[in-house]
Amino acid sequence: MEAFLHEYFIIYLIIAAASVLAYGFRISWYFSAFVKQKRLKNDKINRICVVVPARNESKVIRECIAGLLNQSYDKAAYDIHVIVNDARDATIDICKEYGNIAVHVVPIQKCKGDALEGFFGQIDVGLYDAFAIIDADNIADSRFVEEINNAFADGADVVVGKRKVKNWLVKDKRKRSFWANCNALTYTQLDDMGNKWRTKRGLPLTLCGTGYAISARVIIQMGGWHIKGFTEDMLFECECILNNFKMVYYEYACVYTEECLLHTESVKRRSRWLRGFAECGRRYRKKIMANTFTKRGVKVRNLDYLFGLYPILPFLIGTVVSIFMFFGFTVALLILKSPLAWFALTCFLYTFLILYLAVFLFNLCAVIILGKDLNVPPHEKIQIVFLSPFYCFEWGYLALTAFITKPKAVDWSETERIVINDKSEEK
């Protein structure tokens, strides 16, 4: 038994090391996050439409609109369009207070894709050069629209902005939680540690939800918006790959996105993302494979999307399986009062420590990149650095359930919103 455990542990270490080495090329991307992007300047003043899906968002829409009206961009060069699902929505009256805000009623919205489809079906797309999409619970940086316009100077079809965290704009601890702080690292890991490098190499980007802009020619080419699912952003990302749309991440176009406070809401949100990812695989993977491997050769730019995470999977899966196996052996040998129980326990602890350190370093890198943007007290930073790996472990369980369970109907569920300047909460 001791020989088996020892040999298994050695084999595991070899597989883990080989997997990490194979993934090393992608790890090198992270260093791009520490280099500022070149600032672009667009001499053309594009006419931009800012689209705000706002189903039942009257609690936060005021802050969102206030931020969009306080832009450095030429006021005559951009319009704000808000989408609601009911003519009785209080959001409509709030929009009227600000004057020139267009409101579109799109009934029966089961997902964000429904809202966008209805909106693009109601307007003349040709009136605008680009459409910037921002969620109602977000606050746009005062230069957001201007920087979106600048990013189009690079010939982009789709511009992905930088997502910062709305919860960190104020010191009120009631606006934050452990779950919100940990989930906020995700955006840095997707954008600065991924999309920034992809932009330099002309690869398709990871698209996530809000703060992105689409050229009008893309909407016209697609015949409007007909993308619906758990996560319309991921599905649109696949359409961009198939249509060879140029995607650009531009870190100077910033929006402040809201992170949910409760663990139950965090689980619900992450489960939806992962179900969306699984849905993308079912609907698009074969199409993208056919688009990549053709008689003319291999379209290299698609390989990251198709196989980017594959090299690290043997390490992740092998580590998780080994942890459970060594733990099971430890319990069994303790029951049998075998002296080998301590050796099995040592293997378990080492294996767990390897996984913990890998995730710890990944998250620590994100914390360092965030720098001053991580506007929380020192004790919360320490909590994020050392406890966030346990938050990340939960992704594994959620991913497993997302891929093995039968998809349910799309449900655009609502969560409790955070108002940054809520005077009613002041003591």
C-alpha positions as CSV (number, residue, x, y, z in Angstrom):
1,M,0.0,0.0,0.0
2,E,2.8,2.4,0.9
3,A,4.5,1.7,-2.5
4,F,1.2,2.4,-4.3
5,L,0.6,5.7,-2.5
6,H,4.2,6.8,-3.1
7,E,4.2,5.9,-6.8
8,Y,0.8,7.5,-7.3
9,F,2.0,10.7,-5.7
10,I,5.1,10.8,-7.9
11,I,3.0,10.2,-11.0
12,Y,0.6,13.0,-9.9
13,L,3.6,15.4,-9.4
14,I,4.9,14.6,-12.9
15,I,1.5,15.1,-14.6
16,A,0.9,18.3,-12.6
17,A,4.3,19.7,-13.5
18,A,3.9,18.9,-17.2
19,S,0.5,20.5,-17.2
20,V,1.7,23.7,-15.6
21,L,4.7,23.8,-18.0
22,A,2.3,23.4,-21.0
23,Y,0.2,26.2,-19.6
24,G,3.3,28.3,-19.1
25,F,2.9,30.2,-22.4
26,R,-0.5,31.5,-21.2
27,I,0.8,32.3,-17.8
28,S,3.3,34.6,-19.6
29,W,0.3,36.7,-20.7
30,Y,-0.2,37.9,-17.2
31,F,2.9,40.2,-17.5
32,S,1.1,42.2,-20.1
33,A,-1.2,43.4,-17.4
34,F,1.6,45.4,-15.8
35,V,2.2,47.4,-19.0
36,K,-0.1,50.3,-19.8
37,Q,-1.7,50.2,-23.2
38,K,-0.9,52.9,-25.8
39,R,-3.6,55.6,-25.6
40,L,-5.5,56.1,-28.9
41,K,-6.9,59.3,-30.3
42,N,-9.7,59.3,-32.7
43,D,-10.0,62.4,-34.9
44,K,-13.4,61.3,-36.0
45,I,-16.3,62.1,-33.7
46,N,-18.5,59.0,-34.1
47,R,-22.1,59.2,-33.3
48,I,-22.6,56.8,-30.4
49,C,-25.7,55.3,-28.9
50,V,-25.5,54.2,-25.3
51,V,-27.9,51.4,-24.6
52,V,-29.0,50.6,-21.1
53,P,-31.1,47.5,-20.5
54,A,-33.1,48.4,-17.4
55,R,-35.8,45.9,-16.6
56,N,-37.0,46.8,-13.0
57,E,-33.9,48.9,-12.3
58,S,-35.5,52.0,-10.9
59,K,-33.4,51.8,-7.8
60,V,-30.1,52.3,-9.6
61,I,-31.0,53.9,-12.9
62,R,-30.6,57.4,-11.6
63,E,-26.9,56.9,-10.8
64,C,-26.4,55.2,-14.1
65,I,-28.0,58.1,-16.1
66,A,-26.2,60.7,-14.0
67,G,-22.9,59.2,-14.9
68,L,-23.7,58.9,-18.6
69,L,-24.8,62.6,-18.7
70,N,-21.6,63.7,-17.1
71,Q,-19.4,62.6,-20.0
72,S,-16.4,64.4,-21.5
73,Y,-17.6,63.5,-25.0
74,D,-19.5,66.0,-27.2
75,K,-23.0,66.0,-25.8
76,A,-24.4,66.3,-29.3
77,A,-22.6,63.2,-30.5
78,Y,-24.1,60.6,-28.2
79,D,-27.6,59.6,-27.1
80,I,-28.8,57.5,-24.2
81,H,-31.5,54.8,-24.8
82,V,-33.0,52.9,-21.9
83,I,-34.9,49.6,-22.3
84,V,-37.7,48.6,-20.0
85,N,-40.2,45.8,-20.1
86,D,-43.3,47.5,-18.8
87,A,-44.9,50.9,-19.6
88,R,-45.6,51.2,-15.8
89,D,-42.0,50.8,-14.8
90,A,-40.9,53.6,-12.5
91,T,-37.7,53.8,-14.5
92,I,-39.7,55.7,-17.2
93,D,-40.6,58.6,-14.9
94,I,-37.0,58.9,-13.7
95,C,-35.8,59.1,-17.2
96,K,-38.3,61.9,-17.9
97,E,-36.7,63.9,-15.2
98,Y,-33.5,64.1,-17.2
99,G,-35.2,65.2,-20.4
100,N,-33.6,63.9,-23.5
101,I,-33.5,60.2,-22.6
102,A,-35.1,57.8,-25.0
103,V,-37.0,54.9,-23.4
104,H,-38.0,51.8,-25.2
105,V,-40.7,49.4,-23.9
106,V,-39.8,45.8,-24.9
107,P,-42.3,43.4,-23.3
108,I,-41.7,39.8,-22.3
109,Q,-38.0,40.0,-21.5
110,K,-36.8,36.6,-20.4
111,C,-33.1,37.5,-20.9
112,K,-31.0,40.4,-21.9
113,G,-31.0,39.2,-25.5
114,D,-34.7,39.8,-25.6
115,A,-34.2,43.4,-24.6
116,L,-31.5,44.0,-27.2
117,E,-33.4,42.3,-29.9
118,G,-36.5,44.5,-29.2
119,F,-34.4,47.6,-29.1
120,F,-32.5,47.1,-32.3
121,G,-35.9,46.3,-34.0
122,Q,-37.3,49.6,-32.9
123,I,-34.6,52.0,-34.0
124,D,-32.8,53.0,-37.3
125,V,-29.3,51.5,-36.8
126,G,-28.0,53.7,-39.5
127,L,-28.4,56.8,-37.3
128,Y,-25.3,55.7,-35.3
129,D,-21.8,54.7,-35.8
130,A,-21.6,52.5,-32.7
131,F,-23.6,51.2,-29.8
132,A,-22.2,51.0,-26.3
133,I,-24.0,48.6,-23.9
134,I,-23.9,49.3,-20.2
135,D,-25.9,47.6,-17.5
136,A,-28.3,49.8,-15.4
137,D,-26.5,48.9,-12.2
138,N,-23.2,50.3,-13.6
139,I,-21.7,53.7,-13.3
140,A,-19.7,55.0,-16.3
141,D,-16.4,56.7,-15.9
142,S,-16.7,60.4,-17.0
143,R,-14.5,59.6,-20.0
144,F,-16.1,56.3,-20.9
145,V,-17.9,57.4,-24.2
146,E,-14.8,59.4,-25.3
147,E,-12.5,56.5,-24.8
148,I,-14.9,54.1,-26.5
149,N,-14.7,56.5,-29.5
150,N,-10.9,56.6,-29.3
151,A,-10.7,52.8,-29.3
152,F,-12.5,52.7,-32.6
153,A,-9.6,54.6,-34.1
154,D,-7.8,51.2,-34.2
155,G,-10.3,49.8,-36.7
156,A,-12.2,47.7,-34.2
157,D,-15.5,46.1,-34.8
158,V,-16.1,45.5,-31.1
159,V,-14.5,47.4,-28.2
160,V,-14.3,45.8,-24.7
161,G,-13.9,48.3,-21.9
162,K,-12.3,47.9,-18.5
163,R,-14.6,46.9,-15.6
164,K,-13.8,48.3,-12.2
165,V,-15.9,47.7,-9.1
166,K,-18.7,50.0,-8.0
167,N,-18.7,48.6,-4.5
168,W,-15.2,50.1,-3.9
169,L,-16.2,53.6,-4.8
170,V,-17.2,54.3,-1.2
171,K,-15.8,53.3,2.2
172,D,-19.1,52.1,3.5
173,K,-18.5,48.4,4.5
174,R,-22.2,47.7,3.9
175,K,-21.5,48.0,0.2
176,R,-19.0,45.2,0.3
177,S,-18.7,41.6,1.3
178,F,-16.2,38.8,1.1
179,W,-18.1,37.3,-1.9
180,A,-18.2,40.7,-3.7
181,N,-14.5,41.3,-3.2
182,C,-13.5,37.9,-4.4
183,N,-15.7,37.9,-7.5
184,A,-14.3,41.3,-8.4
185,L,-11.0,39.7,-9.1
186,T,-12.6,37.9,-12.1
187,Y,-12.7,41.0,-14.2
188,T,-9.0,41.7,-13.7
189,Q,-8.2,38.1,-14.5
190,L,-10.3,38.1,-17.7
191,D,-9.3,41.5,-19.0
192,D,-5.9,42.6,-17.8
193,M,-4.5,39.1,-17.5
194,G,-6.1,37.8,-20.7
195,N,-7.8,40.3,-23.1
196,K,-4.9,42.8,-23.0
197,W,-2.5,40.2,-24.4
198,R,-5.1,38.9,-26.9
199,T,-5.6,42.5,-28.2
200,K,-1.9,42.8,-28.9
201,R,-2.0,39.5,-30.9
202,G,-5.3,40.2,-32.7
203,L,-7.0,37.2,-31.0
204,P,-10.8,37.0,-30.1
205,L,-11.5,38.3,-26.7
206,T,-13.4,37.1,-23.7
207,L,-16.6,39.2,-23.6
208,C,-18.3,39.7,-20.3
209,G,-21.6,41.5,-20.0
210,T,-21.2,45.2,-19.8
211,G,-19.1,48.2,-20.8
212,Y,-18.5,47.1,-24.4
213,A,-19.3,48.7,-27.7
214,I,-20.3,47.4,-31.1
215,S,-19.8,49.1,-34.5
216,A,-23.1,49.7,-36.3
217,R,-21.8,47.8,-39.3
218,V,-21.7,44.7,-37.1
219,I,-25.3,45.1,-36.2
220,I,-26.3,45.7,-39.8
221,Q,-24.3,42.6,-40.9
222,M,-26.0,40.4,-38.3
223,G,-29.4,41.8,-39.3
224,G,-30.1,43.2,-35.9
225,W,-29.7,41.3,-32.6
226,H,-31.0,37.8,-32.5
227,I,-28.7,36.3,-29.8
228,K,-30.4,34.9,-26.8
229,G,-29.4,32.6,-24.0
230,F,-28.1,32.3,-20.5
231,T,-25.3,34.7,-21.4
232,E,-25.8,36.7,-24.6
233,D,-22.3,38.2,-24.3
234,M,-20.6,34.8,-24.6
235,L,-22.8,33.9,-27.5
236,F,-22.0,37.1,-29.2
237,E,-18.3,36.4,-28.6
238,C,-18.8,33.2,-30.7
239,E,-20.5,35.1,-33.4
240,C,-17.5,37.5,-33.5
241,I,-15.2,34.5,-33.9
242,L,-17.2,33.1,-36.8
243,N,-17.5,36.4,-38.6
244,N,-13.9,37.5,-38.0
245,F,-14.9,40.7,-36.2
246,K,-11.9,42.6,-34.8
247,M,-12.2,42.8,-31.0
248,V,-10.1,45.3,-29.0
249,Y,-9.8,45.6,-25.2
250,Y,-9.2,49.2,-24.2
251,E,-8.4,49.7,-20.5
252,Y,-9.1,53.5,-20.6
253,A,-12.9,53.0,-21.3
254,C,-14.0,52.2,-17.8
255,V,-17.3,51.3,-16.2
256,Y,-17.9,50.5,-12.5
257,T,-19.9,47.3,-12.2
258,E,-21.8,46.1,-9.2
259,E,-20.9,42.9,-7.3
260,C,-23.6,41.1,-5.3
261,L,-23.1,40.9,-1.6
262,L,-24.7,37.6,-0.6
263,H,-23.2,34.2,-1.2
264,T,-26.5,32.8,-2.5
265,E,-26.6,35.6,-5.2
266,S,-22.9,35.0,-6.0
267,V,-23.6,31.3,-6.6
268,K,-26.7,32.1,-8.7
269,R,-24.7,34.5,-10.9
270,R,-21.7,32.3,-11.3
271,S,-23.9,29.3,-12.1
272,R,-25.6,31.3,-14.8
273,W,-22.2,32.3,-16.3
274,L,-21.1,28.7,-16.3
275,R,-24.3,27.4,-17.8
276,G,-23.9,30.1,-20.5
277,F,-20.4,28.8,-21.1
278,A,-21.7,25.3,-21.5
279,E,-24.4,26.5,-23.8
280,C,-21.8,28.2,-26.0
281,G,-20.0,24.9,-26.3
282,R,-23.1,23.1,-27.4
283,R,-24.2,25.7,-29.9
284,Y,-21.0,26.9,-31.4
285,R,-18.0,24.6,-30.7
286,K,-18.6,22.5,-33.9
287,K,-19.1,25.6,-36.0
288,I,-15.9,27.2,-34.7
289,M,-14.0,23.9,-35.2
290,A,-15.1,23.8,-38.8
291,N,-14.2,27.5,-39.1
292,T,-10.8,26.8,-37.7
293,F,-9.7,23.6,-39.5
294,T,-10.3,24.1,-43.1
295,K,-8.9,22.8,-46.4
296,R,-7.0,26.0,-46.7
297,G,-5.3,25.5,-43.4
298,V,-5.7,26.2,-39.7
299,K,-7.0,29.6,-38.5
300,V,-4.6,30.1,-35.6
301,R,-6.5,33.0,-34.1
302,N,-9.3,30.6,-33.0
303,L,-7.1,28.1,-31.2
304,D,-7.0,30.1,-27.9
305,Y,-10.8,29.9,-27.7
306,L,-11.0,26.2,-28.6
307,F,-8.1,24.9,-26.5
308,G,-6.8,27.7,-24.3
309,L,-7.6,26.0,-20.9
310,Y,-6.9,22.4,-22.0
311,P,-3.2,22.3,-21.0
312,I,-4.1,23.2,-17.3
313,L,-7.0,20.7,-17.1
314,P,-4.9,17.6,-16.3
315,F,-3.4,19.6,-13.3
316,L,-6.8,20.8,-12.0
317,I,-8.7,17.5,-12.5
318,G,-5.7,15.4,-11.3
319,T,-5.3,17.5,-8.2
320,V,-8.9,17.4,-7.2
321,V,-9.1,13.6,-7.8
322,S,-5.9,13.1,-5.9
323,I,-7.2,15.2,-2.9
324,F,-10.3,13.1,-2.6
325,M,-8.5,9.9,-3.1
326,F,-5.8,10.6,-0.5
327,F,-8.5,11.8,1.9
328,G,-10.4,8.6,1.4
329,F,-7.3,6.5,2.0
330,T,-6.5,8.6,5.1
331,V,-10.0,8.0,6.6
332,A,-10.0,4.3,5.7
333,L,-6.5,3.7,7.2
334,L,-7.3,5.6,10.3
335,I,-10.3,3.4,10.8
336,L,-8.1,0.3,10.3
337,K,-5.6,1.9,12.7
338,S,-2.8,1.5,10.1
339,P,0.4,3.4,10.5
340,L,0.2,4.3,6.8
341,A,-2.7,6.7,7.6
342,W,-0.1,9.4,8.4
343,F,1.6,8.9,5.1
344,A,-1.7,9.1,3.3
345,L,-2.6,12.3,5.3
346,T,0.8,13.8,4.3
347,C,0.0,13.1,0.6
348,F,-3.4,14.7,1.1
349,L,-2.0,17.8,2.7
350,Y,0.7,18.3,0.1
351,T,-1.7,17.8,-2.8
352,F,-4.2,20.3,-1.2
353,L,-1.4,22.8,-0.6
354,I,-0.3,22.6,-4.3
355,L,-3.8,23.5,-5.4
356,Y,-4.1,26.2,-2.8
357,L,-0.8,27.8,-3.8
358,A,-1.6,27.7,-7.5
359,V,-4.9,29.6,-7.0
360,F,-3.3,31.8,-4.3
361,L,-0.6,33.0,-6.8
362,F,-3.2,33.5,-9.5
363,N,-5.4,35.7,-7.3
364,L,-2.4,37.5,-5.7
365,C,-1.3,38.6,-9.2
366,A,-4.8,40.1,-9.7
367,V,-4.6,41.9,-6.4
368,I,-1.3,43.4,-7.3
369,I,-2.6,44.5,-10.7
370,L,-5.6,46.1,-9.2
371,G,-3.4,48.3,-7.0
372,K,-5.2,51.4,-5.8
373,D,-8.4,50.3,-7.5
374,L,-8.7,47.7,-4.7
375,N,-10.1,50.4,-2.4
376,V,-10.7,48.3,0.7
377,P,-9.1,48.3,4.2
378,P,-5.9,46.3,4.7
379,H,-7.6,43.5,6.7
380,E,-10.0,42.9,3.7
381,K,-7.0,42.8,1.3
382,I,-5.4,40.2,3.5
383,Q,-8.7,38.3,3.6
384,I,-9.0,38.4,-0.2
385,V,-5.4,37.2,-0.7
386,F,-5.5,34.3,1.7
387,L,-9.1,33.2,1.6
388,S,-10.1,33.8,-2.0
389,P,-8.7,30.4,-3.1
390,F,-11.5,28.8,-1.1
391,Y,-14.0,30.9,-3.0
392,C,-12.4,29.8,-6.3
393,F,-12.7,26.1,-5.3
394,E,-16.4,26.6,-5.4
395,W,-16.1,27.3,-9.1
396,G,-15.2,23.6,-9.6
397,Y,-18.4,22.4,-8.1
398,L,-20.5,25.0,-10.0
399,A,-18.8,24.1,-13.3
400,L,-19.5,20.4,-12.7
401,T,-23.2,21.0,-12.1
402,A,-23.4,23.4,-15.1
403,F,-22.0,20.8,-17.5
404,I,-23.7,17.6,-16.3
405,T,-27.2,18.9,-15.4
406,K,-29.9,19.5,-17.9
407,P,-30.3,23.2,-18.9
408,K,-33.4,24.9,-17.5
409,A,-35.2,27.7,-19.2
410,V,-33.4,31.1,-19.3
411,D,-34.3,33.2,-16.2
412,W,-33.1,36.8,-16.1
413,S,-33.3,36.9,-12.3
414,E,-33.0,40.0,-10.3
415,T,-30.7,40.7,-7.3
416,E,-30.8,43.3,-4.6
417,R,-29.1,46.4,-5.9
418,I,-26.5,48.6,-4.4
419,V,-27.0,52.4,-4.4
420,I,-23.7,54.2,-3.8
421,N,-25.2,57.6,-2.8
422,D,-28.3,56.4,-1.0
423,K,-29.1,59.1,1.5
424,S,-31.7,56.9,3.2
425,E,-29.0,54.7,4.5
426,E,-27.1,57.4,6.2
427,K,-27.3,57.6,10.0
